[in-house]
Amino acid sequence: MQKNIVPVILCGGAGSRLWPVSRQLLPKQFLPLVTGRTLLQDTALRAREAAGATQPIVICNEAHRFLVQDQLAEIGVAARIMLEPAGRSTAAAVAVAAIACEKEDPVLLVLASDHAIRGTEAFNGAVRRAAEVAAGGMLATFGIAPARPDSGFGYIERGEALNNGAYKVLRFVEKPAAAEAEKLIATGRAYWNSGMFVFGARRLLEELGRYRPDILAAARKAVETASDDLGFLRLGKEAFLACPAEAIDRAVMERTAQAAVIPADFEWSDVGSWDALWDIAQKDADGNAARGDVRMQDTRESLVFGDRRLVATLGVEGLIIVDSDDALLVADRSRSQDVREVVEDLKRANRSEHLSHTRVYRPWGYYEQVDAGERFQVKRLMVKPGAALSLQLHRKRAEHWVVVSGRARVTRGEDTLHLEENQSTYIPVGTRHRLENAGSEPLLIIEVQSGSYLGEDDIERFEDRYGRG
């Protein structure tokens, strides 16, 4: 009898090569880079199509938990969301997912949340073939026909043929130099490693226990000490942090004698760089891909990504131009893999542009900076219907709130105020306060902060429905 297929969606990663659009607090999997939906949403819908109605397991950093929850709710996908206290690569993430459903022993379909795939029927067929291979005790992965000798990918060399169009894996080759990549491709037996896997839950745990018992033991302890937190499963922090960080490829797939590769006949991209996005984007007659308000003249083979303002190009070729709310990237397309060096430079300089955009998402909605100067800053707040900020106070700043649209309920000291459009209130320094959306539409507020210190860490919380300290 065919086992159930449980999708496991790995939702970590920072996507630093897609800066300035992808940032630490809003990485690429939460962005609509390829379709009108985010990469995570596309992945979740793809998984539902391939696996049926089985509820997926999503593993993410606790800082992104409400973002994951909201994006899945937007597309009607309910999921079991497991929270990592810190990233420990994919072996630990896959292990905790397998342990969580070990009793039922389903086939796991492990997917990255930030890949792009075209060809629904072909993908579903490949998943079915991989599930049949996994039912026989093999650990399957999908191999992508290489379009070029690219050193940015790992490679899989196939061995003898199995049933269902699968092959035994002869060896994995981790990101070879260009000359070696050319030789691999010339054999006709090599594929790019897609980073997607299909195997039985217990079978994976058996192999992990054989090759990396330390990772398995730490993952078991993390699940045993997990706790429910507002419907999320928060993994045991001490145990998970003690888990070695290693990819499932290296921990198991490169070592097991039971690895199989399914040649993919669907289009795939890891959307790992701006050049990769240019590869899969629709282009004009001059090979240009554009997004946003863009005007191009005498421009060829370029990617131009606009945000809130007009971007115009004239007489350029082979460029990446990405305009975001607070940063502009101009790079040679051949250097797209090196964008992460810009991010590292920002970190060394103690800048903030690698962390977040001017719009920062919170469980209750978002805020975005409008203006700032000495001893003041102006923000725009959006509070979702039924949501509320924590009951809090600030020691070093006062706040002025003006309602732009919606209905607000404001706690200010011992008073409760109800504010409508164009009404306002003032929160003195050191006063306990809370802002709530009392209506059925989004609440938009202009907030003016003034004081000697305006950092986000000047906050003392007393009550918070989202479990933040």
Stockholm file with secondary structure:
# STOCKHOLM 1.0

chainA/1-469         MQKNIVPVILCGGAGSRLWPVSRQLLPKQFLPLVTGRTLLQDTALRAREAAGATQPIVICNEAHRFLVQDQLAEIGVAARIMLEPAGRSTAAAVAVAAIACEKEDPVLLVLASDHAIRGTEAFNGAVRRAAEVAAGGMLATFGIAPARPDSGFGYIERGEALNNGAYKVLRFVEKPAAAEAEKLIATGRAYWNSGMFVFGARRLLEELGRYRPDILAAARKAVETASDDLGFLRLGKEAFLACPAEAIDRAVMERTAQAAVIPADFEWSDVGSWDALWDIAQKDADGNAARGDVRMQDTRESLVFGDRRLVATLGVEGLIIVDSDDALLVADRSRSQDVREVVEDLKRANRSEHLSHTRVYRPWGYYEQVDAGERFQVKRLMVKPGAALSLQLHRKRAEHWVVVSGRARVTRGEDTLHLEENQSTYIPVGTRHRLENAGSEPLLIIEVQSGSYLGEDDIERFEDRYGRG
#=GR chainA/1-469 SS CCCCEEEEEECCCCCGGGTTTSBTTBCGGGSCSSSSSCHHHHHHHHHHHHHTTCCCEEEEEGGGHHHHHHHHHHTTCCCEEEEESSCCHHHHHHHHHHHHTTTTCCEEEEEETTCEEECHHHHHHHHHHHHHHHHTTCEEEEEECCSSCCTTSCEEEEEEECSTTCEEEEEEECSCCHHHHHHHHHTTCEEEEEEEEEEEHHHHHHHHHHHCHHHHHHHHHHHHTCEEETTEEECCHHHHHTSCCCCHIIIIITTCTTEEEEECCSEEECCCSHHHHHHHSCCCTTSCEEESSEEEEEEESCEEECCSSCEEEEEEESEEEEECSSCEEEEEGGGGGGHHHHHHHHHHTTCSTTTCCSEEEETTEEEEEEEEETTEEEEEEEECTTCBCCEEECSSEEEEEEEEESCEEEEETTEEEEECTTCEEEECTTCCEEEEECSSSCEEEEEEEEESCCCTTCCEEEECTTCCC
#=GC SS_cons         CCCCEEEEEECCCCCGGGTTTSBTTBCGGGSCSSSSSCHHHHHHHHHHHHHTTCCCEEEEEGGGHHHHHHHHHHTTCCCEEEEESSCCHHHHHHHHHHHHTTTTCCEEEEEETTCEEECHHHHHHHHHHHHHHHHTTCEEEEEECCSSCCTTSCEEEEEEECSTTCEEEEEEECSCCHHHHHHHHHTTCEEEEEEEEEEEHHHHHHHHHHHCHHHHHHHHHHHHTCEEETTEEECCHHHHHTSCCCCHIIIIITTCTTEEEEECCSEEECCCSHHHHHHHSCCCTTSCEEESSEEEEEEESCEEECCSSCEEEEEEESEEEEECSSCEEEEEGGGGGGHHHHHHHHHHTTCSTTTCCSEEEETTEEEEEEEEETTEEEEEEEECTTCBCCEEECSSEEEEEEEEESCEEEEETTEEEEECTTCEEEECTTCCEEEEECSSSCEEEEEEEEESCCCTTCCEEEECTTCCC
//
